[in-house]
Amino acid sequence: MPRITRKRSGAKLWLGVAKEKINPTLGVPLRGYPHGRANTGIGLDLYARAFAFGNGPNKPAASLTVLDTIQVPDYITAAIRRGISKRLPSLKPSAIMVAATHTHSAAAAHFFGDSLREGPVLPKNPRYLKVLVNGAVNATVAAWKNPRPVAVRHGITQAHLGHNRRVLVHGYARNEWEDLEGTHKGYFNPDVNVVRFDDVETGNIYAILAGYGCHPVTLGGFNTKVSPDYPGYYVAMLEKATGAMAMHIATGAANINPIRALRATPQVTKIMASALAKKILAILDRTTPVRLRPISTRVVPLKFRMRTTVTPAFEKNYRPRVMAGHVPTEVQAIHLGDLALVSAPGELFAEIAMTVRKKSPVARTIVVEHCNDSMSYIITDAATMEGAYEVCRGSMSENMERPYVAAALKALGKK
């Protein structure tokens, strides 16, 4: 691992960080694949990780909390926001961002709408729901107990560790989950966004935020150990190397898989995590200062037209929310200056994430998918015509790209 130097600079931002374990008890089912499987123990701990941002030591202005789970439906986000606001009254619910790493080897408090199987919809898990909500609330509140003045730096490196799992044949797509031969030609964005927060008083790296667009599915359906998949492993490597707390966010991974995927044991997981950690550590000293302004947040309503015919899982999950044929949700942005985080309420295609980045009025824009809601796959207009799993079995609407991009740009402040 490279040696990381310490750089001092001024700051206008305050940050507190904390994490709390959110492991399920033995036997609680793992979600993310067509067949259910009871967990047989902990492969690597799951966490709720929280960053609490402030404009001063007594002025919390926004928070980002990321859970090692597959999704965060709207009701989980609402419960977490209520819990945080109750204990931190000055932090408004609209300033609280909640996301999932989307690991497929963790328990879930809700049914993951796996429409490959037309069987009965599984019930919610109220006990584990409590673990998730309490973990997220406790971590966020703990983060703000000891905020530090920080300077912020940002950089982008590249890690060619994934591939587009949608392969076109005569204009139609089929899914190929691995790409061992390196033949898949679909769009894949190798960018890794890296945000470094330095403690102004000590000069040490205080926290690291890293965003990468690749499904956490190095572990497959035959794995029965609880695991955050590669994000948890590389984050732990960053923390060991720097002494800082690290956080992973997914940034446009709906149609992107690891080159090697769906394994029963974590050997491939550790190899991918190590490669990603090395890339991030190597760029930390080449990040550039972020121009800071007082923190602001914005929430923009968004709605998707629901398909008239959907699977039983989607019927149960989304039909109660339908209003005039549309399912309402939201897009949220946290502005730190010339760096902004913008949410995507589901699994976002990589192409759409890049469109938002390119069109954003904020110089350094990072998309956070699986955030605040779980609107299934947010697909491109082109994919609608190509078919395959993400479209035919995973999307609750056929017109999602343009409404989402418009809402995201509005949240980012584009006129």
Steps between C-alpha positions, in 0.01 A plus 500: 500500500637848415586743776238776535627846581316751719400834354376799695261757360214727606143376541140621500343163559445292811471122482427224745525129419390180669394145424295229667473129429172379348559124487194272490464209738588150385247356254345826381468459119740675266334682210611574147462182299199299378529235770496588867780380728533520875826657612747270673713766666696820443753507219567870555309744720224717357490868600295812492754775425414864551644837399340801670580835336475843664557866429642533851561281805142554622324519162432160343385565145488162324586134544581198283442157649584186301389153606641165396167371371348439161258795486342773711128522418315823572356378830847415635631842395201668666557310825870587502429867429244514781742338743790731413290817509353404835847476653655781291208745469702756305562246221196505270375175344546654154873537576547134591620270220479121546654250259585131464818339374279242324690197620321178402636316804321686777165463670218734408209636700270474200430281202742564215274492193675213323261456212685202351280299731122545484451345842351653813629834624700454817405704808696783650744418780408737785783388727768571245323820397559620854868406478542698175313807617661513844844443352459784251358738759759418765789536254379837372437641847839372619666661199385844606615463860857596410515682164837619372588796277609348171648596166362312201685363199371303200647287225405238244695184428401202288456133581420262214343236722152479350314444174160568347304180554253583221624349173326605178421242234316634192376799697372303799675457835576190698669484838846352548599538864879457461745616232802276543599538135472881499263501202210706629479831312214673683556829683699477821631799694822412690509831694545486876405826670712557810429770759758559770410687821802630698483599865619862493627493858714186471563488125401132496258340259175484693266329253486363146196475275535280191245441225515221243247360254509121520255250650616346832447145374842339516322269745210306353198304607701207634671721756323480836727727702389855580721741305510858367673348194795688345395847634539387860839341435654797318361748752663301780829505307480880465432540871794280595735687267401855599341487844204691355140384475402406145166471324396341170216621279367340183504748210324336203530122512163365386638339183857450621642183658849409621707324236502197728173458685258274687758293689428291808804616698666843539832442322394698193335756729830571677694525173258757360494693828879513517527630144243773570660599831842536334354730234336720763806518725717593203286801411451642850807725470397609151155623596431873458333744742124541487373857515256499790186701562238472776329164475160492335258224406215470254231237446315480168184288457517232231242257369516202267205364301441143614452223249145373468619138534759418764617198699334412833802639687474838330122497544541465876791741534390785276126486429405652840711805411351559155341841444330560164706222345831630640722393790636802692854519632773768533848613401716669763822696472754605764712796390839558665624762252641380169434145621148357516340164574177421315277201569349240270201313652589157364746306286634751251642409159862612461417707191243705691741572784752634249234715331425666833870560567556653157197729512530599866560868580720386791859438394544190714178299507472155653186293448388285796274217386284273717424819687191595703273258308502179293335565162654181356710549183518854360559413136608688188257569218719286273484205740121510491516377139781250566333300777682256734463455875542860616222615266256211470525368855660775702344832401167628630478763224604535136565874501756584766811656349374847411285556812786396726765709323272807504434464874868440579612808308234709670618380842854592397386854416489498121267767365 
